[in-house]
Amino acid sequence: MPSNAGGQKAVVKELSKLLASTYTLYLKTQNYHWNVTGPLFTSLHSLFETQYTELAAAVDEIAERIRALGARAPGSFAEFAKLSVVEEAAGERSANDMIGDLVDDQKAIADLAKSLIEAAEKAGDHATADLATARVLAHEKNAWMLRSHLE
């Protein structure tokens, strides 16, 4: 548990942004999984599924951390839209556009998780800092896996 109320509030705020952004990326990645076409269909369809499955597990872990800190986890599309650094995707996109979009989103969430690490460390919340560090690793790996399809 963070050592001070102000620090805990900052941690919960950052966790809520991470939750909303992760859920939005989950939805976007699943959308792209359903709608990808072209010569890379098989590999991208499979990669997108792997990534959205991992994101689904992360969403639950992040929400449960918010609850463990005694706060309410946001859980509606309206709340997520206000908090997320990731924007929803609509309309047709090429496979390369999907990949580029997801790479940008993975980087944005990795950066968000880095901000969460700073807030958690400032508050003395080692458990949240650990969770955020794991998210940085996951998002940086996902971005690399996606970028490799563009080379």
C-alpha positions as CSV (number, residue, x, y, z in Angstrom):
1,M,0.0,0.0,0.0
2,P,1.4,3.4,-0.8
3,S,2.7,5.3,2.1
4,N,0.6,8.5,1.7
5,A,-2.9,9.3,0.5
6,G,-1.8,11.9,-2.1
7,G,0.6,9.4,-3.5
8,Q,-2.0,6.7,-3.6
9,K,-4.4,9.0,-5.4
10,A,-1.8,9.7,-8.1
11,V,-1.0,6.0,-8.5
12,V,-4.7,5.2,-8.9
13,K,-5.1,8.0,-11.5
14,E,-2.2,6.6,-13.5
15,L,-3.4,3.0,-13.1
16,S,-6.9,4.1,-14.4
17,K,-5.3,5.6,-17.5
18,L,-3.3,2.4,-18.0
19,L,-6.5,0.3,-17.6
20,A,-8.4,2.4,-20.1
21,S,-5.6,2.5,-22.6
22,T,-5.0,-1.2,-22.3
23,Y,-8.7,-2.0,-22.8
24,T,-8.9,0.3,-25.8
25,L,-5.8,-1.3,-27.3
26,Y,-7.3,-4.8,-26.6
27,L,-10.5,-3.8,-28.5
28,K,-8.5,-2.3,-31.4
29,T,-6.2,-5.3,-31.7
30,Q,-9.2,-7.7,-31.7
31,N,-10.8,-5.5,-34.4
32,Y,-7.7,-5.7,-36.5
33,H,-7.5,-9.5,-35.9
34,W,-11.0,-9.8,-37.4
35,N,-10.5,-7.4,-40.3
36,V,-6.9,-7.9,-41.5
37,T,-6.5,-8.9,-45.1
38,G,-3.6,-9.3,-47.6
39,P,-0.5,-11.4,-48.0
40,L,0.4,-11.2,-44.3
41,F,-3.1,-12.3,-43.2
42,T,-2.1,-15.6,-41.5
43,S,0.8,-14.2,-39.6
44,L,-1.0,-11.0,-38.6
45,H,-4.2,-12.7,-37.7
46,S,-2.3,-15.0,-35.4
47,L,0.0,-12.2,-33.9
48,F,-3.0,-10.0,-33.2
49,E,-4.8,-12.8,-31.4
50,T,-1.7,-13.5,-29.3
51,Q,-1.5,-9.8,-28.4
52,Y,-5.2,-9.2,-27.6
53,T,-5.2,-12.3,-25.4
54,E,-2.3,-11.0,-23.4
55,L,-4.0,-7.6,-23.2
56,A,-7.2,-9.2,-21.8
57,A,-5.2,-10.7,-19.0
58,A,-3.4,-7.4,-18.3
59,V,-6.7,-5.5,-18.1
60,D,-7.9,-7.8,-15.3
61,E,-4.5,-7.5,-13.4
62,I,-4.6,-3.7,-13.7
63,A,-8.2,-3.4,-12.5
64,E,-7.5,-5.7,-9.6
65,R,-4.6,-3.6,-8.6
66,I,-6.8,-0.5,-8.5
67,R,-9.3,-2.4,-6.3
68,A,-6.5,-3.7,-4.0
69,L,-5.6,0.0,-3.4
70,G,-9.2,0.6,-2.3
71,A,-10.4,2.5,-5.3
72,R,-13.1,1.9,-7.9
73,A,-11.8,0.6,-11.3
74,P,-13.3,2.5,-14.3
75,G,-15.3,0.0,-16.4
76,S,-17.3,1.7,-19.1
77,F,-16.6,2.7,-22.6
78,A,-17.4,6.3,-21.7
79,E,-14.9,6.3,-18.8
80,F,-12.3,4.6,-21.0
81,A,-12.7,7.1,-23.8
82,K,-11.9,10.0,-21.4
83,L,-8.9,8.3,-19.8
84,S,-7.3,6.4,-22.7
85,V,-4.2,7.5,-24.6
86,V,-5.2,5.1,-27.4
87,E,-8.0,6.1,-29.8
88,E,-10.5,3.6,-31.2
89,A,-10.1,2.5,-34.8
90,A,-13.0,2.7,-37.2
91,G,-13.2,2.0,-40.9
92,E,-11.1,0.1,-43.4
93,R,-7.3,0.0,-43.0
94,S,-4.5,-1.7,-44.8
95,A,-2.5,-4.3,-42.9
96,N,0.5,-2.0,-42.8
97,D,-1.6,0.9,-41.5
98,M,-2.9,-1.5,-38.8
99,I,0.6,-2.5,-37.8
100,G,1.8,1.1,-37.7
101,D,-1.1,2.1,-35.6
102,L,-0.6,-0.7,-33.1
103,V,3.2,0.1,-32.9
104,D,2.3,3.7,-32.0
105,D,-0.2,2.6,-29.4
106,Q,2.1,0.0,-27.8
107,K,4.8,2.8,-27.5
108,A,2.2,5.2,-26.0
109,I,1.1,2.6,-23.4
110,A,4.8,1.7,-22.6
111,D,5.4,5.5,-21.9
112,L,2.2,5.6,-19.8
113,A,3.5,2.6,-17.8
114,K,6.8,4.4,-17.3
115,S,4.9,7.4,-15.8
116,L,3.1,4.9,-13.5
117,I,6.4,3.5,-12.3
118,E,7.5,7.1,-11.3
119,A,4.3,7.7,-9.5
120,A,4.4,4.4,-7.7
121,E,8.0,4.8,-6.7
122,K,7.3,8.3,-5.4
123,A,4.4,6.8,-3.3
124,G,6.5,3.9,-2.1
125,D,4.1,1.4,-3.9
126,H,6.5,-1.3,-5.0
127,A,3.8,-3.7,-6.1
128,T,2.4,-1.2,-8.6
129,A,5.9,-0.3,-9.8
130,D,6.5,-4.0,-10.4
131,L,3.2,-4.3,-12.4
132,A,4.0,-1.3,-14.5
133,T,7.5,-2.5,-15.2
134,A,6.0,-5.8,-16.5
135,R,3.7,-3.8,-18.7
136,V,6.6,-1.8,-20.2
137,L,8.4,-5.0,-21.1
138,A,5.2,-6.5,-22.6
139,H,4.4,-3.4,-24.7
140,E,8.0,-2.9,-25.9
141,K,8.1,-6.6,-27.0
142,N,4.7,-6.3,-28.7
143,A,5.9,-3.2,-30.6
144,W,9.1,-5.0,-31.7
145,M,7.0,-8.0,-32.9
146,L,4.8,-5.7,-34.9
147,R,7.6,-3.6,-36.3
148,S,9.3,-6.7,-37.6
149,H,6.5,-7.1,-40.1
150,L,7.3,-3.7,-41.7
151,E,11.0,-4.4,-42.3
